[in-house]
Amino acid sequence: MNEKKLMNRAADNIRILAASMVEKANSGHPGGAMGGADFINVLFSEFLVYDPENPSWEGRDRFFLDPGHMSPMLYSALALQGKFTLDELAQFRQWDSPTPGHPERDINRGIENTSGPLGQGHTFAAGAAVAEKFLQARLGNDIIQHKIYAYISDGGIQEEISQGTGRLAGNLGLNNLIMFYDSNDIQLSTECGVVMNEDTEAKYKAWGWNVLKINGNDVDEIREALKAAQKEETRPTLIIGKTVMGKGALKEDGSSYERSIKTHGAPLGGEAYVKTINNLGGDPTNPFQIFPEVAELYAKRAEELKKIVAERHAAEAEWAKANPEKAAMMKEWFSGNAPKVDWSVCVQKENSATRAASAACLGVLAEQVPNMICSSADLSNSDKTDGFLKKTTSMVRGDFSGAFFQAGVSELTMACMCIGMYLHGGVIPACGTFFVFSDYMKPAVRMAALMEVPIKFIWTHDAFRVGEDGPTHEPVEQEAQIRLMEKLKNHHGKDSVRVFRPADADETTVCWAMAMENMETPTALIFSRQNITKLPAGTDYEQARKGAYIVAGSDEEFDVILVADGSEVATLVAGAELLRKDGMKIRIVSVPSEGLFRSQSKEYQESILPKGSKIFGMTAGLPVTLEGLVGANGKVFGMPSFGFSAPYKVLDEKLGYTAENVYNQVKAFMAE
């Protein structure tokens, strides 16, 4: 069998396995997987560099799949590498199977990213390419020299996030990013021409990409395009591969089933499936097989990789010997361990806004965490991520020595690229914007939670006190939304997201410390725009590590407990002074993280909020934000509507966020 026939045979093997997985599960997407089999086969059998003995090797190439519904293609190709067994392929989409409907990150299996929501996967890849450039600038090209491959479909091209990704990757000149666009002109419910007629080639060229157009089912053209992409020195490369949806598929009557919308999202079914497997050279009665010649092809590649990787490892050892400090640094950066930070040097200004307090913390991190990258969606001087930027410079085309990633006005793209930076390994990313715009980022927050990516989300302007900007910029429901995710557990039983809304500047330092120590899940940090009065002298801020704690000055015996997080804690403190003048005894509790508080022992929770206590909560968000803390017998004063445009002090007065209203609300509550 000549070389091209062998490659086509291997691609057909992938097609057979992919179609059979969907058929057996009676669920899934066979068409795209069958059309993309040629590219994935050429990439995996000839170009992708990885260590068969060490899947997490830092120097490996990365492959990011964007259309997660094409998982049968990925699983089948990885089975040829020996990463999945045929029995595991046959358990596609079943309970407790390692082959779920959409791939979930598993580096040991060769899966770099969880994918499903279209557009995010290739954005992760762009972020990984930024991380590699960042590490090259610090460790050198000799040790960091791999490629980032991405695979995108028509759906991913259409998703709005692709615009931000295309713009940023082109502007930064990410020549280490190579993306294959599976352009088959078919999507789930219609042909692509019904919803798009843009010139994708011209669009990406306008963004500064190197664009190559090929027959995406031709081995020779795929190979030559990948070779050319690898040689590109200044631009990311987009390979537009015109492919055939459902390549090789036949209908029941033996006619072609190719280019059919029906093959996109449903099993081929019955006699059509049988005829298709026969047409591709498989056995419909025993389809889960790897052809001997295909197994030999991939075994040969494994041997080639052993030699390639051995040479790379030898070069790495020489580099480490010549650069012991950098080698130790690299080992620590890729360890996944939390960085060591001396927070004693962080000086906070009394009665400052917590966004300003965050800036002080970020300044410390910029100086002490050399593998940290901070980003902002064109708001650094307002979300105060400029506290980090002032200690470094922005990354620009050709110079990644800076550690600040300017994302422009593209919150979702920024978040996904920062997630991709972490997925690459070796860096700790953080990104900031206004809290109200976290709405743009929710899909990324969810994916970070699913992948357990410890990214740090910085959200400022946390309440209606944005003031004159009005209700479009005033978050009301956003804290309740993210606190819902705080209640959601991941597959390891941990809070899917850790959320902090600190009560003053000093509590901000502790919350940032906990965020940097959290290397298991994403962390959300929510900060105020306006200045906040410092909590009473003697407050033990280290108790914030328990999620909720008693603020100094509270009465040992109490009539009522006042509960809040963020800005409202200081308002409760002021209201408590008025209540005490009436002889009422008050306990004040700051709850920067309900999720963390709920993870404490029942004894501790009971010591802070004893059952049967009268509890009054105040929140600048929806009342539901605190209802789980105050209990059925408690009361929450919160925002029942969107905000209004006015100076924030006027809004405090009009909306009832004053010491006097705390006094009135609590007196009425106690009289009920």
N, C-alpha and C positions, 0 to 999 in steps of 0.2 A: 504494500500500500504506500503510494507516494505521500509526501509530506502534507500537501494540501488536503488530500482525501482523509488523512488521519486527523487533521484539525477539524474538518467538517464532521467526521465521525464522532469526535469528542463533543462537539457542539450539539450534535443530535442526541448524544447520550444525556447531556444536560436537559435537553428538551423532553426526552422520554421521562426522565426522573421528575421534572417539574410538573408535567402534565399528569403524571401518575399520582403524585402527592395530592394534587387538587382533586383528582378523580376519587381517590380513596377517602379523602376527607369529605367529599361532596360539598366542597366549599373552597373558594380561593380564586386566584387570578392566573390562569395559564398563559394567556396570549402574550403579554409583555415579556414574561420569563422566556418564552420560546423565541421571541424576536431578539432578545438581548443576549442569547446564549453564545453567539459568535464572539462578541466583544469580551464577555467575561472569561471565556475560554482562552482567548489570546492573551489577555492581561494576566490571568492566573498561571498559565502554563509557560509564559515566556518573559514577562516583564516584572511582575510584583516580586519584590525582594523581602523575604521574611526568614526567620530562623525556625526551621521545623522542630528544633529541640527546645526553643525558648520563645513562645508566642508573644511574650510581653517585652521582648528586646527593644530597647529604646531606639535603635537605628533602623527599625523596620519601615518599609513603606506602609502607608495607611490607605485603606479603601473604605470610603463612606458611601453607603447606599441611600439615596434620597427616596425613591418610590418603594416604601416598605412592603407594599402589596406584591412586589416582585421577589419576595423572600424565597419562593421555590427555586428561582434561578440561583440565588446566593447559596442556599443550603446545598443544592446539588453540586455547585462548583466546589464548595468547601468539602463535600463528601469525596470528591476526586482527590483533594489534598489529604484526606484521611482525618478531617476534623469532625465529621459526622458519620455514623454508621448507616447502612441502608435501612435497618430496622427503625432508626430514629427518623429517617425521612418518611417512612411509612406511617409514623405517628404524628404527622403534620397536623397542627391545629387541635391536638387532643390534650386532655388534662395532664398536667405535670410533664409535658413533652418539652425537650430542648429545641423543638422546631415550632414555635408559636406562629400565629398568622402573620404577624409583623415581627421582624427581627428585634431581639433585645440584646443590648450590649453584653458581650462575652468575649473578652480579648483572647482567652485560651481557645475559643472556638473560631477565632478569626473575624469576629463581629465587632467593629470599632464603635458602632453607635446604634442606639435604638432608633428606629425610623417608622414612620407612619404618616404623621401630618406632612403633606407634601410641601417641599420648599425648605424644610429645616435641615434635612440631611446634607445637602450640598453647602449649606451655610455653615454647618459644623465643620465641613471640610475646609472652607475658607478660613475659619478661625484657627484650625489646626495648622494651616499654612502660615498664618501670622505667628503662631507660637514657635514654629520651626525657625522662622526668620529671627525672631526675638532671641532664641537660644543660640543660633549661629553667631549673632552679634556678641554674645557673652562667652561662648565656649569655642567658637571657631568652626569653619566649614569642614575641617578635617574630620571632626567627630560627629557633626550634624549634617548629613548629606543625603537624606532620603526624599522621596516624592509623596505627594498627597494626591490620591486619585478619588474622583467623585463620579457618581452615576446619577443622571437626572432624566426625568421623563417629560412628556408634554405637560403634564399636570404641574410639575415642579417649576417649569418655565413660566407657566401662567400665574402661579401664586405670587402675590405682590412682593413677598420677601425676596424673590429672585432679583428684583430691581436693586434693592439695597446691597445685596451680595455682589451682583455684577459690578455695580459702581465702585464699591470699596476694594474688591479684589483687583479690578483694573487700575484704579487710582494708586494702589500700593505696589503694583507691579509684582504680583505674587507668581513668579515664574515656576515655583515649585508646585503649583496647583494645576492639575490636568483633569478636565471634566469631559466625560462622554455624555452627549445628549442623544438619547434614544428617541429619535424623531420618526414615529411610525404613523402619525396623522390620525390615530384612533384614541378616543378616551372612553370612559365608562358608559356614557349615555348617548354619545354622538360622535361624529367625525370632527376632528379639530378645526377644519375649515369653517364650521358653523360658528365657532366662537373666537377664532383668531385668524388673521391673515397678515400679521406683521412679518417683517424681514428680520428673523432672529439673528442671522449672520451680521447684518448691518448694525443691529442694536448692540451686540457684544463688541463689535469692532469700535463702535462709538465710545464704549466704556474703556477701551484700551486693551482688549483681549486679542490674542492670536487665535484666529478662527480657521479651522480646516473642515472641509465638507467631503464626506466619503460615503460609499456604500457600506452601511453598518453591518451587513451580513457577509462581507467579503474579507476573508482572512488576510490577504495581501494588503488591502487598503487599510485595514485596522492596524496591522503591524507597522506600516510605513508612517501612518499618522502618529502612533505612539512614539516611534523613533524621533520624528520631527519635534514632537511636543517635549520630549526629554532634553532636546538640544536648545530649546527656547531659553534665552537669557534674561529677558526684561519684562515678559508679559505672562499672565495666566493663559492657558490654552483651552479652548472649547472645541471639541471634536463633534461636529454634527453628523451623526450616523443615520442615514435614511435606512430604516429597518422595516421588516415585515411583521406586523402583529400576527401572532399565531403561526409563525413560519413552520411549514411542514404539516399543518393540520388539514384533515380531510373531513368532509361531511359523510353522512350515512351512505349516500349514493356514490361516494368516491370522488366527488368534485372538490375543488379547493375550498377550505374553510379559512384561508388566510385573509387578512385585512378585514375581518368581521368584528363588529362591535361586540357580538355575543361571546367571543373568546376572551374578552377583557376581564370580565368579572364573574365567570361561571364555569363549572366543569364542562369539558367537551361533551361528555355523556354518551352512554350506550355504544351503538355501532360506530358513531363518529370517533369516539375514543379508540376503539379497537382498530379501525382503519388508520387512524393517525399513528398509533404506535407501530403498526406493521409498516406503514410508509416510511417511518424513521429508522427502521431496522431493528426494532425491539420485539419483545415477546409479550403480548397483552396478558397472557396468563401468568407471567412472572416478570413484571416490568422493572422491579427494583434490582437492577444489575449494573455493574460497571464492566464494560467490555474489556477483555484482556488487553487489547492494543491501547485502549485509553488509560487503563491502569499503568501500563508500561510507560506511556507518555508522561504521566504525572510522577511516576517513580523516578524517571530520568531527570525531571525538573527538580525533584527533591535532592537528588545527588548533586546537581549543578549548584543548588542553593547552599548545600553543605560546604562546597568549596568557596563560593562567594562569601558566605558568612564567616568562614574560618579566616579568610584574608582580612575581612573587616574587623573581626575580633582581635586579630593580631595587631592590626593598625591601632585599634582602640587601646590595647595594652601598652603599646609604645607611646601613644599620646598621654595616657595616664601616668606613665613613668616620667615623662618629660614635663607634665603639668599636674603635679599632685594636688595642688590647691583647687584647680578647676575640676579635676576628677572627683575629689571629695564633694565639691559643690554640686556637681551633676548628679552624683549618687543620692545626695540628700534631696535634691529637687524632685527627682523621679520616685522617691520613696513613698510619697503620699502622706508623709508625716506633717503634722502642724508645725509651722515655723516657730522658732523661739523669739519672743518679742519682750523687750524690757519696757513695760508700760510705765515704770516709775518716772521716765523722762517726759511723759506726756503731761504738759501743764495746761489745765483748763481755766478759761476765764469765767469768773463767777457770774451767774445770772445771764449766761449767753444762750443763744438759740442752739438746739441740739445739732442742727446742720453745721454750725460753726464748730461745735465740739467734735463732730465727725471729721471736719477738716483737720483739726489738730491731731486726731488719731491717724488719719491718712498720711499726714506729714511724717509721723513716726514710722509707719509701715513703709513708706517710700525709701526711708533711710535704712531700715533694718531687714526688709524682706526683698532681696535682690531679684527674686523670680516672680514678683507680683506685677500684674498688669492691671491698670485701672482705666476705665472707659467712661465716657459720658455722651449722651445724645444731644450734643450741642448746648449743654447747660452747665459746663464745669464751673463757671463763676457764680452760678446760682444754686446748684445742688452741692456746691462746695467740694466737689472732687478736685478742684484746683488746689486743695491742700496737698494732694499727691503730686499734681502737675508742677507745682512750684519747686519741687525737689528733683524733677526729671525733665524730659522733653517729650514731645509727641513723636510717634513713629511716622516716618514718611518714606516714600519710594526711595529705595537705595540706602536707607539709614534706619535700622531698627535698634539702635543703641538706646533710644528712649524707651520709657515703659508706660507711656500714656497712649491709649488707642482712641483717636478721634473718630467717632462713628457718624457724626452728622445727625440729622433729624430722622432717625430710623431705629426706634426702640426695639422692635422685634428682631431686626437684623443684628443689632448690637448684642442683644442677649444671647442669640443663637451662636454668634461668632465667639463670644466669650465662653460659652459652653464648649464649643469646638476646641478652644485653646486648652481647656482642661482635659478634654478627651485625648488630645495629643499627648499630654503628659509634660511634666517639668515646670509648669507655671500655675500660679494661683490668680484667677481673674476676679475682678469686681467691676460692676457697672452701675451707673447712676442716672436718674432722671426724676421728674416730679412724680409724686405718688399717684396722682390722677392718671398719669400716662402708663402706670403699671398695667392698665387694661390692655394696652397694645402688646404687653409682654407675657400675658397669662399662658398662652400656648407653650412658650419657652420655659416658663417657671415649671409647668407641669412636666415637660420632658426632662428638665434638670432633676426634678424629684424622682421620676421613674428611673433615671440612670444613676441616681444618688451622686450627683455632681455637686461638690461643695462650693459653688459659685456664691459670691456675696452680692446681693441686690441692694443698692443704696437708693432709697426713695425719700425725697424731701418734700417740703410744703405739704405737711401731713393732714391738713384739716381746712375748715372754712376760713381759717385765719390767713389764707392766701389773700383774702380781702378784696381789694379793688378789682382784681382779675375776674371776679365773679364766678358763677356756678360751673362754668365750663372747666375751670381750673381748680375747683374745690372738691377734694375727695370726701365723700360721705360714706358710700357703701364699700369702698375699697378695702378698708381694714377688716370688715366682716368677711369679705371674700377670701383674703389671704389667711385669715384665722381659721376658715373652714379647711383649708389645705393643711394648716397646722394640726388639725384633728385627724387628718387622714394618715394612716400608717403605710409605710412601704413594705416590701416583701420581707424585710428583716425586722419588722415590728417597731421601727423607729418612726418618729414624726417625719412625714414626707418633706416638710419645710419647717425650719426653726425661725420664729418671728420675734423680733425685738422692737419695742417702741419705748425708748428710755424717757425717764421723767425729768432729767436735767443733765447738765454737762458731765458731771462726774459719773452718773449712771451710764452715760454714753460710752465712756472709756471701758467700763466693765462689759457692756454689751458688745463692743467691738472686739474685746479680748476673747469673749466666748465665740464670736463669729469666726475669728481666726483659728480657734482651737477646734471648731467643728469641721472635720474633714470627711464627714459621712453623708451630709445632706446639704441642700442649699440653705442659705441664711438670708432672711429679709430684715433689713434695718430701716426703720421708719423714723424720720427726723422732722423737727419743727422748723418753720420759717422764722417765727418770732422768738424773741428772747423769753426765757422761762426763769422764774425765781428759783434759786437754789433751795433744795430740800433742807429741813431744819438741821442745825448743827448736831453732830453726833450720829447721823444716819450712817449705818454700816452698809456701804454700797456693795461690798463683796457678797452680801446676802442676795443680791440680784441674781447671783449664779443659781439660785434655787427657783427662779422664775417669778416668785412673789415673796414679799417680805414686809415686815412692819417698819414703818417710817419712824424715825426718832421723834420724841415728843408725844407719842401715843400714850394714852392712859392704860395702866396695867389692867384695871377693871374697866369695862366699857359698857355703854348703853347701846351703841351702834358702831358698825364698821363702815368706813368710807373706802371705796375701792375704785381705782382708776389706773390707767397707764398713760404715758406721755405727758403732754401739757396739762392735762386735767388733774394730775396729782397735786400740783402746786395750787390749783384752784381749790381743791378740797382742803389743803392745809390752811389756806386763808379762811375758808368757810368754817373750819373747825374752831378757829380762834373766836369767832362770833358765837358758836354754839356753846363753847365752854363758859362764856360769860353768863349763859343761862343755867349753868350748873350741869350741863350734859357732859358725860365722859365719852371720849372719842378714840377709836383706833383707826389709823390710816394705813392702808396697804397699797403699795406700788406693785403692779403686775406687768413688768415689761414683757414677759413671755408666759402666756397661759399654758402653752404646750409643755414648756420646761417645768412649770409648776405641777402640772398633772403627772409628770414623770417622777415626782418625789414620792416618798413614802406616804401612806395614808395618815400616819401619825403627824408628819410635818404639815400636810395639807390641813388637817384638823386643827393644828395649833395656830395656823394663820387665819383660817376661816372656819371657826367651830360651827358644827351643825346646830341649827336652831337660833343662830344669831340673827339679829336684824342687820341687814347689809344694804347699803345704798351705793349704787355705782353711777359714775358720770363718764360719758364718752362723747367725743366730738364726732363719732361715727354713728352708725345705726345702733339702736339700743341692744339688738341681738348680740352685738360684740361682747357684752359683759353679762348677758343673762345666765350663761352657764356658771358664772362665778357667784352671782348674788343669790341664785336659787329661787325656788317657787315663792318664798315669802319675802323676797327682796324687791327692790325697785331700781330701775335704771333710768337716768335722765340722759337722753341722747338726741340725735338729730332725726326728726321725722320727715325731713324734706331735703331737697337740694339747697345749696347755699345761696348767698346774695352778694351783690357787689357793693362794698362799702369798706372803709378802713377797719382793720381787724378789731380794734378796741371798741368801735361802734357795734360790730357784729357780736362781740362778747356780751355787750350790754343788752342788745336787742334779743339775742338768742338765749340768754340766761346763763352764760358761762362766767359767773361772778361769785364772789364770796357771799354776797347778800342772797343770791338765789340758791346757793347751796344751803344756806341757813333756812330759807323758806321751804325748800323742797324736803329737807330732812325733818324739820318740825312737823310738816304735814304728814310725812311718811310715818313718823313715830306716833302720830295721833290717830292713825288708821286702826 
